[in-house]
């Protein structure tokens, strides 16, 4: 049997190991101060070697600590087999922590059956055996209580009332029985050598090294975060002094010849294309005042600028953090969206992310982007599952027509059910309270009866593609016209303000109708997953069918259009299709456009 001091050393090492694991679990600050780069590797924004080592090798380190401590405790238990009490608790601790290490390697944490055996049945069997053994030797009260406690805790764990806390329980019981152990037991020479290697060298490397890395990482993080907060506070104060920082007008990032600048919502260039990278302008609140600033990069220096192009150069730790993020994360983010490297895709969005990482939640940033047009929502009245709509020129009655299989069951193969009670990918809706599936207009035909003010009436079977039964809402185009598809499920027309049905060829999809113009997208059967570049085609026509504009890239806003012109450059046009901006390689009005390749002239 091991000496008392040897067993005490093992128990203390167990305490340090468990404490280290809990510190790591509940102190995630160092993780919040890191970024993920390619291949799931991490990089500390504080550029700390120790944090990087811990972050990138955490599975290996945890496996070594768990498995190493588990094996050492089992070896120590075998050496203490003459003292059944210490033997039992060292063995249980060894099995427990070795199991946790195996989880990391083999990913067995979901195997409840094995955990039931290890943390429930095995401790009960061992406790009963020990109760039988100690009964012959006039056991102390604490011994009986401890084993009965094991049985009770194991039963509670089996029936799910408590989790498995064997790590803590085992260490406490080890300390109790080590305290009661005979102090003067002699160890053989060979055992002294084994114990010296096992408990004085290996455990120090495993446990003290692990704890040291965690504590040093937390210390580095804390020191750097104090410096970061101080420098960020100075930056806030400087932002208040920037000329033009309170200008609320939306500025849109643009790119020309690989340099970035900004135009306003009227297309006027406000900041010329001079920066290597930019974010959107972001709204932030400082001392109850709103300011609008952007993060930019020029000549490998970072600046915060206002809409007057007044700037603050970022220096010190803030610059170090940005350089680290830019160097390790920027390239990875861009490659996610730009695998073919033939267009500058998501450059701005990744840099916007850097701005948020720099402030780390201390400064709430809200991007300023041009809002896309929202369709008109028409609320219908409903009686007995029949829906009614009336305007000054006509009235409309909508009767959903269900197929038998739609009434009786839900097709799980073709549709997706979201347990959170929301619209699925096919726009079908499931109401848990009513236990009913509401099918969207893509799956449900509608018998639509239109009655005009002059008494003329027409009934047809169509799909109202933007009608949702659940909330009795019909979404119309900007000018109030209602889109529909024919029975072949091809969107091919609209119902105008007088109740007339106007049809167009089925090779077009209607994006919107506004300002007496119809915006059409030419349907394409091109394989978007192929290596060929998908080229979209858009046509704007007037209400008489005359073609006003054709383009391969188009985005529609409240009072203007983003268009690729004949020179394959991006321009802004007003609602009358007059060009109001210079030509640019990219005009990045929204996040979606930054990510979509067809809005870049490099594409």
C-alpha positions as CSV (number, residue, x, y, z in Angstrom):
1,X,0.0,0.0,0.0
2,X,1.2,3.5,-0.8
3,X,2.4,5.9,1.9
4,X,-0.1,8.4,3.2
5,X,1.8,11.3,1.6
6,X,1.8,9.6,-1.7
7,X,-2.0,9.0,-1.6
8,X,-2.4,12.6,-0.4
9,X,-0.4,13.8,-3.4
10,X,-2.7,11.9,-5.7
11,X,-5.8,13.4,-4.1
12,X,-4.4,16.9,-4.4
13,X,-3.6,16.3,-8.0
14,X,-7.1,15.1,-8.6
15,X,-8.4,18.3,-7.0
16,X,-6.2,20.5,-9.2
17,X,-7.3,18.5,-12.3
18,X,-11.0,18.8,-11.6
19,X,-10.6,22.5,-10.6
20,X,-8.8,23.1,-13.9
21,X,-11.6,21.5,-15.9
22,X,-14.2,23.6,-14.1
23,X,-12.2,26.8,-14.6
24,X,-11.9,26.0,-18.3
25,X,-15.7,25.2,-18.5
26,X,-16.9,28.3,-16.7
27,X,-14.2,30.8,-17.8
28,X,-14.7,31.2,-21.6
29,X,-13.3,34.8,-21.8
30,X,-10.2,33.6,-23.6
31,X,-12.4,31.9,-26.3
32,X,-14.3,35.2,-26.8
33,X,-11.0,36.8,-27.4
34,X,-10.1,34.5,-30.2
35,X,-11.1,34.1,-33.8
36,X,-11.6,31.0,-36.0
37,X,-9.5,30.6,-39.1
38,X,-9.5,27.9,-41.7
39,X,-9.7,24.2,-40.9
40,X,-11.2,25.0,-37.5
41,X,-8.0,26.5,-36.2
42,X,-8.1,29.4,-33.8
43,X,-6.1,32.6,-33.4
44,X,-6.1,34.8,-30.4
45,X,-6.8,38.5,-31.3
46,X,-4.2,39.2,-28.5
47,X,-1.7,37.2,-30.6
48,X,-0.8,35.1,-27.5
49,X,1.2,31.9,-28.1
50,X,-0.1,30.3,-25.0
51,X,-3.8,31.0,-25.8
52,X,-3.2,29.8,-29.4
53,X,-1.6,26.6,-28.2
54,X,-4.5,25.9,-25.7
55,X,-7.2,26.8,-28.2
56,X,-5.8,24.8,-31.1
57,X,-4.8,21.7,-29.0
58,X,-7.6,21.7,-26.5
59,X,-8.9,18.2,-27.5
60,X,-5.4,16.7,-27.3
61,X,-4.6,18.4,-24.0
62,X,-8.0,17.5,-22.4
63,X,-7.6,13.9,-23.6
64,X,-4.1,13.7,-22.0
65,X,-5.3,15.1,-18.7
66,X,-8.4,12.9,-18.5
67,X,-6.8,9.7,-19.6
68,X,-3.5,10.3,-17.8
69,X,-5.2,11.1,-14.5
70,X,-7.6,8.1,-15.0
71,X,-4.8,5.6,-15.6
72,X,-2.7,7.0,-12.7
73,X,-5.6,6.7,-10.2
74,X,-6.3,3.1,-11.3
75,X,-2.6,2.2,-10.9
76,X,-2.7,3.9,-7.5
77,X,-5.9,2.0,-6.5
78,X,-4.2,-1.3,-7.4
79,X,-1.3,-0.4,-5.2
80,X,-3.7,0.4,-2.4
81,X,-5.7,-2.9,-2.8
82,X,-4.9,-3.7,0.9
83,X,-6.9,-0.7,2.0
84,X,-10.3,-1.4,0.4
85,X,-11.7,2.1,1.3
86,X,-9.0,4.1,-0.5
87,X,-8.8,1.4,-3.3
88,X,-12.6,1.8,-3.9
89,X,-12.6,5.6,-4.2
90,X,-9.4,5.9,-6.3
91,X,-10.8,3.2,-8.7
92,X,-14.1,4.9,-9.0
93,X,-12.4,8.3,-9.7
94,X,-10.1,6.7,-12.2
95,X,-12.9,5.0,-14.1
96,X,-15.0,8.2,-14.1
97,X,-12.3,10.5,-15.4
98,X,-11.0,7.9,-17.9
99,X,-14.5,7.6,-19.3
100,X,-14.6,11.4,-19.8
101,X,-11.3,11.2,-21.7
102,X,-12.7,8.4,-23.8
103,X,-15.6,10.6,-24.7
104,X,-13.3,13.1,-26.3
105,X,-11.5,10.4,-28.4
106,X,-14.5,8.2,-29.3
107,X,-17.3,10.7,-29.0
108,X,-19.3,8.4,-26.8
109,X,-21.1,11.0,-24.7
110,X,-24.5,10.2,-26.1
111,X,-24.3,6.5,-25.0
112,X,-26.5,6.7,-21.9
113,X,-26.4,2.9,-21.5
114,X,-22.7,2.9,-20.8
115,X,-22.9,5.9,-18.5
116,X,-25.7,4.1,-16.6
117,X,-23.4,1.1,-16.0
118,X,-20.3,3.2,-15.1
119,X,-22.0,5.8,-12.9
120,X,-24.9,3.8,-11.6
121,X,-24.7,0.0,-11.5
122,X,-20.9,-0.4,-11.0
123,X,-20.7,1.9,-8.0
124,X,-23.7,0.1,-6.4
125,X,-22.0,-3.3,-6.9
126,X,-18.6,-2.1,-5.5
127,X,-20.3,-0.4,-2.5
128,X,-22.2,-3.6,-1.6
129,X,-19.0,-5.7,-1.9
130,X,-17.2,-3.2,0.4
131,X,-20.0,-3.2,2.9
132,X,-19.8,-7.0,3.1
133,X,-16.0,-6.9,3.5
134,X,-15.9,-4.2,6.2
135,X,-18.7,-5.8,8.1
136,X,-16.3,-8.4,9.5
137,X,-13.9,-5.7,10.9
138,X,-16.2,-3.6,13.0
139,X,-16.4,-0.7,10.5
140,X,-16.5,2.9,11.6
141,X,-19.8,4.8,11.1
142,X,-18.4,7.0,8.4
143,X,-17.5,4.0,6.3
144,X,-21.0,2.6,6.4
145,X,-22.5,6.0,5.7
146,X,-20.2,6.6,2.7
147,X,-21.1,3.3,1.0
148,X,-24.8,3.7,1.7
149,X,-24.4,7.3,0.3
150,X,-22.9,5.8,-2.9
151,X,-25.8,3.4,-3.3
152,X,-28.3,6.3,-2.8
153,X,-26.5,8.6,-5.2
154,X,-26.2,5.9,-7.8
155,X,-29.9,5.1,-7.6
156,X,-30.8,8.8,-8.0
157,X,-28.5,9.0,-10.9
158,X,-30.1,5.9,-12.6
159,X,-33.6,7.3,-12.3
160,X,-32.4,10.7,-13.6
161,X,-32.9,12.9,-10.5
162,X,-29.3,14.0,-10.3
163,X,-26.4,14.0,-12.7
164,X,-23.1,12.2,-12.1
165,X,-20.9,14.1,-9.7
166,X,-18.5,11.3,-9.0
167,X,-15.4,13.4,-9.5
168,X,-16.1,15.6,-6.6
169,X,-17.6,12.9,-4.4
170,X,-14.6,10.6,-5.0
171,X,-12.0,13.3,-4.1
172,X,-13.8,14.1,-0.8
173,X,-14.0,10.4,0.1
174,X,-10.3,9.9,-0.8
175,X,-9.3,12.7,1.5
176,X,-11.4,11.3,4.4
177,X,-9.9,7.8,4.1
178,X,-6.4,9.0,3.5
179,X,-6.7,11.1,6.7
180,X,-7.7,7.9,8.6
181,X,-4.8,5.9,6.9
182,X,-1.9,4.6,9.0
183,X,0.9,7.1,8.6
184,X,3.8,4.7,9.1
185,X,3.4,2.3,6.3
186,X,6.7,1.7,4.5
187,X,7.0,1.5,0.7
188,X,9.4,-0.8,-1.1
189,X,12.3,0.7,-3.0
190,X,10.8,-0.3,-6.4
191,X,7.5,1.2,-5.4
192,X,9.2,4.5,-4.4
193,X,10.8,4.8,-7.8
194,X,7.4,4.0,-9.6
195,X,5.6,6.5,-7.4
196,X,8.3,9.1,-7.9
197,X,7.8,8.9,-11.7
198,X,4.1,8.4,-11.7
199,X,3.0,10.9,-9.0
200,X,5.7,13.5,-8.7
201,X,6.7,13.9,-12.4
202,X,3.8,12.9,-14.7
203,X,1.1,14.4,-12.5
204,X,3.0,17.7,-12.2
205,X,3.3,17.8,-16.0
206,X,-0.3,16.9,-16.7
207,X,-2.1,18.8,-13.9
208,X,0.1,21.8,-13.1
209,X,0.9,22.3,-16.7
210,X,-2.8,22.2,-17.7
211,X,-3.8,24.5,-14.9
212,X,-0.9,26.9,-15.6
213,X,-1.9,27.2,-19.3
214,X,-5.5,28.0,-18.3
215,X,-4.5,30.6,-15.7
216,X,-1.9,32.3,-17.8
217,X,-4.4,32.4,-20.7
218,X,-7.0,34.0,-18.5
219,X,-4.4,36.5,-17.1
220,X,-3.3,37.5,-20.6
221,X,-6.9,37.9,-21.6
222,X,-7.7,40.0,-18.6
223,X,-4.7,42.3,-18.9
224,X,-5.3,42.8,-22.7
225,X,-9.0,43.4,-22.2
226,X,-8.3,46.2,-19.7
227,X,-6.0,47.8,-22.2
228,X,-8.5,47.2,-25.0
229,X,-11.4,48.8,-23.0
230,X,-9.3,51.9,-22.2
231,X,-8.3,52.4,-25.9
232,X,-11.8,51.7,-27.0
233,X,-13.1,54.4,-24.6
234,X,-10.6,56.9,-26.0
235,X,-11.8,56.0,-29.5
236,X,-15.4,56.7,-28.4
237,X,-14.4,60.1,-27.2
238,X,-12.6,60.9,-30.4
239,X,-15.6,59.8,-32.5
240,X,-17.6,62.6,-30.9
241,X,-15.1,65.1,-32.3
242,X,-15.3,63.9,-35.9
243,X,-16.8,66.4,-38.3
244,X,-19.8,65.0,-40.1
245,X,-20.2,62.1,-37.6
246,X,-23.9,63.0,-37.0
247,X,-24.9,63.0,-40.6
248,X,-27.7,60.4,-40.8
249,X,-28.1,60.2,-44.6
250,X,-27.4,56.7,-45.9
251,X,-24.0,56.4,-47.7
252,X,-23.5,53.3,-49.9
253,X,-20.1,51.7,-50.4
254,X,-18.9,51.6,-54.0
255,X,-15.8,50.0,-55.6
256,X,-13.8,51.1,-58.6
257,X,-10.4,49.8,-59.7
258,X,-10.1,47.9,-56.4
259,X,-10.6,51.0,-54.3
260,X,-13.6,51.8,-52.2
261,X,-15.6,55.0,-51.6
262,X,-19.1,56.0,-50.8
263,X,-22.1,57.5,-52.7
264,X,-25.3,58.9,-51.1
265,X,-28.8,57.5,-51.8
266,X,-29.1,60.0,-54.7
267,X,-26.1,58.6,-56.4
268,X,-23.7,61.5,-55.7
269,X,-20.2,60.5,-54.9
270,X,-19.4,61.7,-51.4
271,X,-16.2,60.0,-50.6
272,X,-14.0,59.1,-53.6
273,X,-12.7,55.6,-54.1
274,X,-9.4,55.7,-52.2
275,X,-9.6,53.0,-49.5
276,X,-8.4,49.4,-49.8
277,X,-11.2,48.1,-47.6
278,X,-14.3,49.6,-46.0
279,X,-17.2,48.6,-43.8
280,X,-20.7,50.0,-44.1
281,X,-21.4,53.2,-42.2
282,X,-22.8,52.1,-38.8
283,X,-25.0,53.8,-36.3
284,X,-23.8,53.8,-32.8
285,X,-24.8,55.6,-29.6
286,X,-22.3,57.5,-27.4
287,X,-23.5,59.5,-24.4
288,X,-27.1,59.4,-25.7
289,X,-26.1,60.8,-29.1
290,X,-26.2,58.9,-32.4
291,X,-23.1,58.9,-34.6
292,X,-22.5,57.4,-38.0
293,X,-19.0,56.0,-38.8
294,X,-17.3,53.4,-40.9
295,X,-14.1,51.4,-40.5
296,X,-11.7,51.7,-43.4
297,X,-8.2,50.5,-44.3
298,X,-5.6,52.3,-46.4
299,X,-1.9,51.6,-46.9
300,X,-2.2,48.9,-44.2
301,X,-3.5,51.4,-41.6
302,X,-6.9,51.4,-40.1
303,X,-9.2,54.4,-39.6
304,X,-12.6,55.3,-38.4
305,X,-14.1,57.9,-40.7
306,X,-17.2,60.1,-40.7
307,X,-19.3,61.1,-43.7
308,X,-17.2,64.2,-44.1
309,X,-14.2,61.8,-44.5
310,X,-12.8,63.1,-41.2
311,X,-10.8,60.3,-39.7
312,X,-9.2,58.8,-36.6
313,X,-6.2,56.5,-37.1
314,X,-6.5,53.4,-35.0
315,X,-3.2,52.6,-33.1
316,X,-2.0,50.6,-30.1
317,X,-3.7,47.4,-29.1
318,X,-6.7,48.1,-31.2
319,X,-4.5,48.2,-34.3
320,X,-2.8,45.0,-33.2
321,X,-6.2,43.3,-32.8
322,X,-7.3,44.4,-36.3
323,X,-4.1,43.3,-37.9
324,X,-4.4,39.9,-36.3
325,X,-8.0,39.6,-37.4
326,X,-7.3,40.8,-40.9
327,X,-4.3,38.6,-41.3
328,X,-5.8,35.3,-40.1
329,X,-9.6,35.6,-40.7
330,X,-10.0,37.9,-43.7
331,X,-8.6,35.5,-46.3
332,X,-10.6,32.6,-44.8
333,X,-13.9,34.5,-44.9
334,X,-13.4,35.7,-48.5
335,X,-12.5,32.3,-49.7
336,X,-15.8,31.0,-48.4
337,X,-17.7,33.2,-50.9
338,X,-15.0,33.5,-53.6
339,X,-13.7,30.0,-54.3
340,X,-13.0,30.6,-58.0
341,X,-11.1,33.9,-57.2
342,X,-12.6,35.6,-60.3
343,X,-14.6,38.3,-58.5
344,X,-14.3,40.4,-55.4
345,X,-17.0,38.8,-53.4
346,X,-17.9,39.5,-49.7
347,X,-14.9,41.7,-49.2
348,X,-17.0,44.4,-47.6
349,X,-19.1,42.0,-45.5
350,X,-15.9,40.4,-44.0
351,X,-14.5,43.9,-43.1
352,X,-17.8,44.8,-41.5
353,X,-17.4,41.8,-39.3
354,X,-13.9,43.1,-38.3
355,X,-15.6,46.2,-37.0
356,X,-17.9,44.2,-34.8
357,X,-15.0,42.0,-33.5
358,X,-13.0,45.1,-32.7
359,X,-15.8,46.5,-30.5
360,X,-16.7,43.0,-29.1
361,X,-20.2,44.0,-28.1
362,X,-19.2,47.0,-26.1
363,X,-20.4,49.3,-28.9
364,X,-23.7,48.3,-30.6
365,X,-23.3,48.8,-34.3
366,X,-26.2,49.0,-36.7
367,X,-25.4,48.9,-40.5
368,X,-26.8,51.6,-42.7
369,X,-28.0,50.0,-45.9
370,X,-30.6,50.9,-48.5
371,X,-33.8,49.2,-47.6
372,X,-35.3,47.0,-50.2
373,X,-38.9,47.6,-51.2
374,X,-41.5,45.6,-49.2
375,X,-44.7,44.4,-50.9
376,X,-48.1,45.6,-49.7
377,X,-49.7,43.3,-47.2
378,X,-53.5,43.0,-47.6
379,X,-55.4,41.6,-44.7
380,X,-58.4,39.6,-45.8
381,X,-61.7,38.9,-44.0
382,X,-62.5,35.3,-43.5
383,X,-65.7,33.2,-42.9
384,X,-65.9,29.5,-43.0
385,X,-62.4,29.2,-44.6
386,X,-63.5,31.5,-47.5
387,X,-61.6,34.8,-47.8
388,X,-62.8,38.1,-49.0
389,X,-61.1,41.2,-50.4
390,X,-62.7,44.5,-51.5
391,X,-61.3,47.7,-53.0
392,X,-63.1,50.7,-54.6
393,X,-63.3,49.0,-58.0
394,X,-64.0,45.3,-57.4
395,X,-64.4,42.6,-54.8
396,X,-62.7,39.2,-54.7
397,X,-63.8,35.9,-53.1
398,X,-61.0,33.3,-52.5
399,X,-61.9,29.6,-51.9
400,X,-58.9,27.3,-51.3
401,X,-59.2,24.0,-53.2
402,X,-57.5,21.1,-51.4
403,X,-56.5,17.7,-52.8
404,X,-57.6,14.7,-50.8
405,X,-54.1,14.0,-49.7
406,X,-53.7,17.6,-48.5
407,X,-56.8,17.3,-46.3
408,X,-55.8,14.0,-44.7
409,X,-52.0,14.0,-44.3
410,X,-48.8,15.9,-44.7
411,X,-46.1,14.8,-47.2
412,X,-43.0,14.6,-45.1
413,X,-40.9,13.6,-48.1
414,X,-41.5,16.8,-50.1
415,X,-41.9,19.3,-47.3
416,X,-40.1,20.3,-44.2
417,X,-41.6,20.5,-40.7
418,X,-40.1,23.1,-38.4
419,X,-40.8,22.1,-34.7
420,X,-40.6,25.8,-33.7
421,X,-43.9,26.4,-35.4
422,X,-42.6,28.6,-38.3
423,X,-42.8,28.6,-42.0
424,X,-40.8,25.9,-43.6
425,X,-38.7,26.0,-46.8
426,X,-41.8,25.3,-49.0
427,X,-43.8,28.0,-47.2
428,X,-46.1,25.5,-45.5
429,X,-47.1,26.3,-42.0
430,X,-47.9,24.0,-39.1
431,X,-50.0,25.1,-36.2
432,X,-49.3,22.9,-33.1
433,X,-52.2,24.2,-31.1
434,X,-54.7,23.5,-33.9
435,X,-52.8,20.4,-35.1
436,X,-53.3,21.6,-38.6
437,X,-51.1,22.1,-41.7
438,X,-51.7,25.3,-43.6
439,X,-50.5,24.9,-47.2
440,X,-49.1,27.9,-49.0
441,X,-50.5,28.9,-52.4
442,X,-47.6,27.0,-54.1
443,X,-49.4,23.8,-53.1
444,X,-53.0,24.9,-53.0
445,X,-55.2,26.1,-55.9
446,X,-57.7,28.8,-55.4
447,X,-61.1,29.4,-56.8
448,X,-61.1,33.1,-57.3
449,X,-64.3,35.0,-58.1
450,X,-63.9,38.7,-59.1
451,X,-67.0,40.9,-59.2
452,X,-66.5,44.4,-60.7
453,X,-68.5,47.4,-59.7
454,X,-70.4,47.2,-63.1
455,X,-71.7,43.7,-62.1
456,X,-69.3,41.9,-64.4
457,X,-68.2,38.7,-62.8
458,X,-65.4,36.1,-63.6
459,X,-64.4,32.9,-61.8
460,X,-61.1,31.1,-62.4
461,X,-58.9,28.5,-60.9
462,X,-55.4,29.9,-60.2
463,X,-52.6,30.0,-57.6
464,X,-52.4,33.1,-55.5
465,X,-48.7,32.7,-54.9
466,X,-48.4,35.2,-52.1
467,X,-51.5,34.3,-50.1
468,X,-51.1,32.7,-46.6
469,X,-54.2,31.2,-45.0
470,X,-52.8,31.1,-41.4
471,X,-52.9,34.9,-41.0
472,X,-55.3,35.6,-43.9
473,X,-52.8,37.8,-45.6
474,X,-52.3,38.4,-49.3
475,X,-49.1,40.1,-50.4
476,X,-49.4,42.4,-53.4
477,X,-46.9,44.2,-55.5
478,X,-45.8,47.8,-54.6
479,X,-48.6,49.4,-56.6
480,X,-51.2,47.0,-55.1
481,X,-51.6,44.6,-58.0
482,X,-52.0,40.9,-57.0
483,X,-49.8,38.3,-58.6
484,X,-51.0,34.9,-59.6
485,X,-50.0,31.7,-61.4
486,X,-52.1,29.6,-63.7
487,X,-53.0,26.0,-63.0
488,X,-49.7,24.8,-64.4
489,X,-47.9,26.6,-61.5
490,X,-46.3,29.2,-63.7
491,X,-46.4,32.7,-62.5
492,X,-47.8,34.6,-65.5
493,X,-49.8,37.6,-64.5
494,X,-51.5,40.0,-62.2
495,X,-54.8,41.4,-61.2
496,X,-54.9,45.2,-61.6
497,X,-56.7,47.8,-59.6
498,X,-59.9,47.3,-61.7
499,X,-60.0,43.5,-61.3
500,X,-58.7,42.8,-64.7
501,X,-56.4,39.8,-65.2
502,X,-53.3,40.6,-67.3
503,X,-51.1,37.7,-68.5
504,X,-47.6,37.6,-69.7
505,X,-45.5,34.8,-71.3
506,X,-44.6,32.0,-68.8
507,X,-40.9,32.5,-69.4
508,X,-40.9,35.5,-67.0
509,X,-41.1,35.9,-63.3
510,X,-42.6,39.2,-62.0
511,X,-40.3,40.7,-59.4
512,X,-42.4,43.8,-58.8
513,X,-44.8,46.3,-60.3
514,X,-44.2,49.9,-59.4
515,X,-44.1,53.4,-60.9
516,X,-46.1,52.2,-63.8
517,X,-43.4,49.7,-64.7
518,X,-43.3,45.9,-64.6
519,X,-39.9,44.4,-63.5
520,X,-39.5,40.9,-65.0
521,X,-36.8,38.3,-64.5
522,X,-36.2,36.0,-67.4
523,X,-36.6,32.4,-66.2
524,X,-33.4,30.3,-66.9
525,X,-33.0,26.6,-66.9
526,X,-29.2,27.0,-66.5
527,X,-27.6,24.8,-64.0
528,X,-26.5,27.1,-61.2
529,X,-24.3,24.3,-59.7
530,X,-22.2,24.0,-62.8
531,X,-18.8,25.7,-63.3
532,X,-20.4,28.1,-65.8
533,X,-21.3,31.5,-64.5
534,X,-25.1,31.9,-64.1
535,X,-26.2,35.0,-65.9
536,X,-29.5,36.4,-64.9
537,X,-31.6,38.6,-67.3
538,X,-34.1,41.3,-66.3
539,X,-36.5,43.3,-68.3
540,X,-38.4,46.4,-67.3
541,X,-41.5,47.2,-69.4
542,X,-44.2,49.8,-69.1
543,X,-47.9,48.9,-68.6
544,X,-48.4,48.6,-72.3
545,X,-45.6,46.1,-72.7
546,X,-43.0,48.4,-74.2
547,X,-39.4,47.4,-73.2
548,X,-37.7,50.2,-71.2
549,X,-34.6,48.4,-70.0
550,X,-32.7,45.1,-70.3
551,X,-29.9,44.1,-67.9
552,X,-28.1,41.1,-66.4
553,X,-28.2,42.5,-62.8
554,X,-31.0,44.4,-61.2
555,X,-32.1,45.3,-57.7
556,X,-35.2,47.3,-56.9
557,X,-35.5,49.9,-54.1
558,X,-38.2,52.4,-53.1
559,X,-37.1,55.2,-55.4
560,X,-34.3,53.8,-57.5
561,X,-32.8,50.8,-59.2
562,X,-29.3,49.2,-59.1
563,X,-28.5,48.2,-62.7
564,X,-25.6,46.7,-64.6
565,X,-25.3,48.8,-67.8
566,X,-24.1,48.0,-71.3
567,X,-20.5,48.6,-70.2
568,X,-20.9,45.9,-67.6
569,X,-20.6,48.5,-64.9
570,X,-23.0,49.1,-62.0
571,X,-25.0,52.3,-61.8
572,X,-27.9,53.7,-59.9
573,X,-31.0,54.9,-61.7
574,X,-33.9,56.9,-60.5
575,X,-37.5,55.8,-60.7
576,X,-37.7,57.1,-64.3
577,X,-34.7,55.0,-65.2
578,X,-32.4,58.0,-65.5
579,X,-28.7,57.3,-64.5
580,X,-27.9,59.2,-61.3
581,X,-24.5,57.9,-60.4
582,X,-21.1,57.3,-61.9
583,X,-20.1,53.8,-63.2
584,X,-18.6,51.5,-60.6
585,X,-17.3,48.0,-60.5
586,X,-19.6,47.3,-57.5
587,X,-22.3,49.3,-55.7
588,X,-22.8,47.4,-52.4
589,X,-26.2,48.6,-51.2
590,X,-26.9,45.4,-49.1
591,X,-25.2,42.4,-47.6
592,X,-26.9,40.1,-50.2
593,X,-25.4,42.2,-53.1
594,X,-21.9,42.0,-51.5
595,X,-22.2,38.2,-51.4
596,X,-23.9,37.7,-54.9
597,X,-21.3,37.6,-57.7
598,X,-23.5,38.9,-60.5
599,X,-23.5,42.4,-59.0
600,X,-19.7,42.8,-59.6
601,X,-18.2,43.9,-62.9
602,X,-15.3,41.6,-62.1
603,X,-17.6,38.7,-62.4
